[in-house]
């Protein structure tokens, strides 16, 4: 469908993965695999995107690219992010809930 192709094209452009579409997963870096996985999730048009430590296993360059991507993506999608790197959380989040052993110990904005 035309709408589906527009959505697909938008996601490919947003994630910068056009050059990866013909490559096999075995030949992708950790960051490339993460971006492709995010694209697959976005194609299902989710109400909320749950991300569990999306930067795990990435090098510095890939982490910086993912940070920029998430900053852009959160303008279009609701993201629930599970992350242990509080510096990253403070940079990217609009609202934070801190859990300790499953109990909420803090909640608020990064400020």
C-alpha positions as CSV (number, residue, x, y, z in Angstrom):
1,X,0.0,0.0,0.0
2,X,1.1,3.6,-0.7
3,X,0.7,4.6,3.0
4,X,2.8,1.6,4.1
5,X,5.5,2.4,1.6
6,X,5.6,6.1,2.8
7,X,5.8,4.9,6.4
8,X,8.6,2.4,5.5
9,X,10.5,5.1,3.6
10,X,10.1,7.5,6.5
11,X,11.4,5.0,9.0
12,X,14.4,4.0,6.8
13,X,15.3,7.6,6.3
14,X,14.8,8.5,10.0
15,X,17.1,5.6,11.1
16,X,19.6,6.0,8.3
17,X,19.4,2.3,7.4
18,X,18.8,2.5,3.6
19,X,22.3,1.1,2.9
20,X,21.7,-1.8,5.3
21,X,18.5,-3.2,3.7
22,X,20.4,-5.7,1.4
23,X,22.9,-6.8,4.1
24,X,22.5,-10.0,6.2
25,X,22.3,-9.6,10.0
26,X,25.6,-11.4,10.4
27,X,27.3,-8.5,8.6
28,X,25.9,-5.7,10.7
29,X,27.5,-4.0,13.6
30,X,25.8,-3.8,17.0
31,X,24.5,-0.3,16.4
32,X,23.3,-1.2,12.9
33,X,21.4,-4.3,14.3
34,X,19.8,-2.0,16.9
35,X,18.7,0.5,14.3
36,X,17.2,-2.2,12.1
37,X,15.4,-3.7,15.2
38,X,14.0,-0.3,16.0
39,X,12.8,0.0,12.4
40,X,11.1,-3.4,12.5
41,X,9.4,-2.4,15.8
42,X,8.3,1.0,14.3
43,X,6.7,-0.7,11.3
44,X,4.2,-2.3,13.6
45,X,3.0,1.3,14.5
46,X,3.3,0.7,18.3
47,X,1.7,3.0,20.9
48,X,4.8,2.7,23.1
49,X,8.3,1.6,22.1
50,X,10.0,-0.3,25.0
51,X,13.7,-0.2,24.8
52,X,15.9,-2.2,27.2
53,X,19.4,-0.7,27.3
54,X,19.6,0.2,23.6
55,X,23.2,1.2,23.9
56,X,24.5,-2.1,25.3
57,X,27.5,-3.5,23.4
58,X,28.0,-0.4,21.3
59,X,31.2,1.5,20.8
60,X,31.5,5.3,21.4
61,X,30.6,6.3,17.8
62,X,27.6,4.0,17.7
63,X,26.4,5.2,21.1
64,X,26.6,8.8,20.0
65,X,24.6,8.1,16.9
66,X,22.0,6.2,18.9
67,X,21.7,9.1,21.4
68,X,21.0,11.5,18.5
69,X,18.6,9.0,17.0
70,X,16.6,8.6,20.2
71,X,16.5,12.3,20.8
72,X,14.9,12.6,17.3
73,X,12.7,9.6,17.6
74,X,11.2,10.6,21.0
75,X,9.6,13.6,19.2
76,X,7.5,11.1,17.1
77,X,7.1,8.1,19.4
78,X,6.5,7.4,23.1
79,X,9.5,5.5,24.4
80,X,9.8,3.6,27.6
81,X,13.5,3.3,28.2
82,X,15.1,0.8,30.7
83,X,18.7,2.0,31.2
84,X,21.4,1.9,33.9
85,X,23.5,4.8,32.5
86,X,22.0,7.7,34.4
87,X,24.1,10.2,32.4
88,X,22.4,9.0,29.2
89,X,19.0,9.0,30.9
90,X,19.4,12.5,32.1
91,X,20.4,13.7,28.6
92,X,17.5,11.9,26.8
93,X,14.5,11.6,29.1
94,X,11.6,13.9,29.6
95,X,10.4,12.0,32.7
96,X,12.3,9.6,34.9
97,X,11.2,6.9,37.3
98,X,14.1,5.3,39.3
99,X,13.5,1.8,40.6
100,X,15.6,-0.1,43.2
101,X,14.8,-3.8,43.5
102,X,11.4,-3.2,41.9
103,X,10.4,-0.3,44.2
104,X,10.0,3.2,42.9
105,X,12.4,5.5,44.8
106,X,12.3,8.7,42.7
107,X,10.2,10.2,40.0
108,X,10.3,13.5,38.1
109,X,12.0,15.4,35.3
110,X,15.7,15.3,34.7
111,X,16.0,18.7,36.4
